[in-house]
Amino acid sequence: MIPEHCNNIEEIRAAIDTIDHEIVRLIGRRAGFVKAAARFKKSETAVRDERRVEAVIESKRKLAAACDVSPELIEAVYRTMIGYFINEELEHWKTLTAT
């Protein structure tokens, strides 16, 4: 369904809820890959990898522009998500290297 075909606010809200469900599911899936990546990183610097963070942000800004979505919004979302995931991955990495 596209927004223009919705007949009332309930249809709009139901569509948004469906999209939100998928977004949350995909973020959870991404989190699993982030955790798995910790196995391949040799140092805390590799976990934090600021160059990679900036490359991801830039690529998502370009993707947003191509999809007619605000690059500023996508950058804010990704910076928040990546910051959270780096902390989670770092904690996981520490448990892997403690043995």
N, C-alpha and C positions, 0 to 999 in steps of 0.2 A: 504494500500500500504506500502511496505517496501522500504527503501532507495535503495537497490540493484535493484529494479524493475523500478526505475525511468529512463526515457529515455533522459531527458534533464533538464537543470537548472530551467526551468519554472515549471516542475512537482515537483522538489525538493522544490522550493519556495512556491508553492501552498500547499504542504503537511505541510511545516513548519508553514504557515499562519493558516492552519486548527488546528494544534496542539496548536499554540499560542492562538487562540480564545478559545479553551477548557481550557487552563491553566488560562487565565484571568477570564473566567466564574467561574471556580472552586475557584479561589482566592476570587472572589466576594461572592460566597456562603459561604466560610469559614468565611469571614468578618461578615456575618449575624449571624453566630453561636457565634463568639467572642463577638459581641455586646449583644446578648442574655445572654451570660454567666455573664455579669455585674450584672444582676438581682440577682444572687445567691451569690455574693461576699460581705462579710461583712466589708472589710477594703481595704485601698489602698495596703497594703502588700499582701492581697489575690489576688488583680488584678495583681500585679507584679510577684508574686510567682516564685522566681528564681529557686527553686527546680524543679518545673513543667517544666520551660523553658529548663533546662538542660536535664530532662528526655525526653522531646520531641525531642531535638536536637540529643541525643544519639540514640533514636529509629529511627529517620530519617536517620542517618548515617548508621545504620545497614541495613535499608531498601535499601538505595542507593547501598551499597556493594552487597546485594543480587540481585539487579537489574542491576549490572554491570555499575553503574553510580558513578562518583567521589563523595565520601563522603565529601570531602572538598568543592566541589561546592554546594552540598545540604546543608551543614552546613551554608555556607555563605548566601545562598538564604533564609533559614529558620531564621537565626539570623536577617536578614534585615526585613523579613516579620513579625516575632514575635515582634521585637522592634516597628515597626510601629503600629501593632495591639494593643500592650499594651498601647501605648499612646492614641490611639483612644478609647479603652475600658475604660481607666482611665477617659477621658473626659466624656464619657457617664455615667460611674459610678457616677461621681460627680454630674451630673444633676439628677440622680435617688435619691441620698442621700441628695440633697439640699432641698427636699420638706418636 
